[in-house]
Amino acid sequence: MSMTNKEKHEYWNKVINDLQLSGQSIKSYCKVHDIPERLFYSWRLKIKGRITSSHSHSKSTAFINLKLNDDNKVKSTPLKLELNNGIKVIIDSCFDESLLKRVLEVMKSCSV
């Protein structure tokens, strides 16, 4: 018998709360509890609005504006971003700005 939508939301709220209380990384928690990470992230995004500010203990994420000059050396050096959870993004000098914005939003949502 399959769960109702309400039951699914209750289940995933519990999973997210358990993860926060455990102090484990998402990767290790999912591995121990045999939960596919993609499924976890998908549900966390679905119920994100329901999660309160109980993550105040985690490091905040901030974005800053970078101004690059026209120096060729700067253009040929890729920009490397790494979150505390190990997610890395390497950005080449000829990047698509809209794609970068979308990637940064995903990275921001994963750093909770």
C-alpha positions as CSV (number, residue, x, y, z in Angstrom):
1,M,0.0,0.0,0.0
2,S,1.4,3.4,-1.0
3,M,1.6,6.4,1.4
4,T,-0.6,9.4,1.0
5,N,1.0,12.7,0.2
6,K,0.5,13.8,3.8
7,E,2.2,10.7,5.0
8,K,5.1,11.2,2.6
9,H,5.6,14.8,3.9
10,E,5.5,13.6,7.5
11,Y,8.0,10.9,6.8
12,W,10.4,13.2,5.0
13,N,10.1,15.9,7.7
14,K,11.1,13.2,10.2
15,V,14.0,12.1,8.1
16,I,15.2,15.7,7.7
17,N,14.8,16.4,11.5
18,D,16.6,13.1,12.4
19,L,19.5,14.1,10.1
20,Q,19.8,17.5,11.7
21,L,19.8,15.9,15.2
22,S,22.3,13.2,14.2
23,G,25.1,15.7,13.2
24,Q,25.9,13.4,10.3
25,S,26.5,14.6,6.8
26,I,23.7,14.0,4.3
27,K,25.9,11.5,2.5
28,S,26.7,9.4,5.5
29,Y,23.1,9.6,6.9
30,C,21.6,8.4,3.6
31,K,24.1,5.6,3.4
32,V,23.4,4.4,6.9
33,H,19.6,4.6,6.4
34,D,19.7,3.2,2.9
35,I,18.1,6.4,1.4
36,P,19.1,7.5,-2.1
37,E,20.8,10.9,-1.8
38,R,18.9,12.3,-4.9
39,L,15.6,11.3,-3.3
40,F,16.6,13.0,0.0
41,Y,17.6,16.3,-1.9
42,S,14.4,16.1,-3.9
43,W,12.2,15.8,-0.9
44,R,14.1,18.4,1.1
45,L,13.5,20.9,-1.8
46,K,9.8,20.0,-1.8
47,I,9.3,20.7,1.9
48,K,11.9,23.4,2.3
49,G,9.3,26.0,3.2
50,R,8.2,23.8,6.1
51,I,11.6,23.6,7.7
52,T,12.1,26.2,10.4
53,S,15.3,28.1,11.1
54,S,16.5,25.2,13.3
55,H,19.7,25.2,11.2
56,S,21.0,28.3,12.9
57,H,24.0,26.3,14.1
58,S,25.2,25.7,10.5
59,K,27.5,28.1,8.8
60,S,25.8,30.8,6.7
61,T,26.3,31.0,3.0
62,A,27.0,34.4,1.4
63,F,27.6,35.5,-2.1
64,I,29.8,38.4,-3.1
65,N,30.2,40.3,-6.3
66,L,33.5,39.8,-8.0
67,K,34.9,42.2,-10.5
68,L,37.5,40.8,-12.9
69,N,39.8,43.0,-14.9
70,D,40.6,42.3,-18.6
71,D,44.0,40.8,-17.8
72,N,44.5,37.6,-19.9
73,K,46.0,35.8,-16.9
74,V,42.8,36.3,-14.9
75,K,40.6,35.2,-17.8
76,S,42.5,31.9,-18.3
77,T,42.5,31.0,-14.6
78,P,39.4,29.0,-13.6
79,L,37.4,30.0,-10.5
80,K,37.0,27.2,-8.0
81,L,34.2,27.1,-5.5
82,E,33.9,24.6,-2.7
83,L,31.2,24.2,0.0
84,N,31.7,22.9,3.5
85,N,30.0,19.7,2.5
86,G,32.6,19.0,-0.2
87,I,30.6,20.0,-3.3
88,K,33.1,21.6,-5.8
89,V,32.4,23.7,-8.9
90,I,35.1,24.9,-11.3
91,I,34.1,27.8,-13.5
92,D,36.0,28.5,-16.7
93,S,36.6,32.0,-18.0
94,C,33.9,31.8,-20.7
95,F,31.0,30.6,-18.5
96,D,27.2,31.0,-19.0
97,E,26.1,33.5,-16.4
98,S,22.5,32.2,-16.2
99,L,23.8,28.6,-15.7
100,L,26.2,29.8,-13.0
101,K,23.3,31.5,-11.2
102,R,21.3,28.2,-11.3
103,V,24.2,26.2,-10.1
104,L,24.9,28.6,-7.2
105,E,21.2,28.4,-6.1
106,V,21.4,24.6,-6.1
107,M,24.7,24.8,-4.1
108,K,23.1,27.2,-1.7
109,S,20.2,24.9,-1.1
110,C,22.5,21.9,-0.5
111,S,24.6,23.7,2.1
112,V,21.9,23.6,4.8
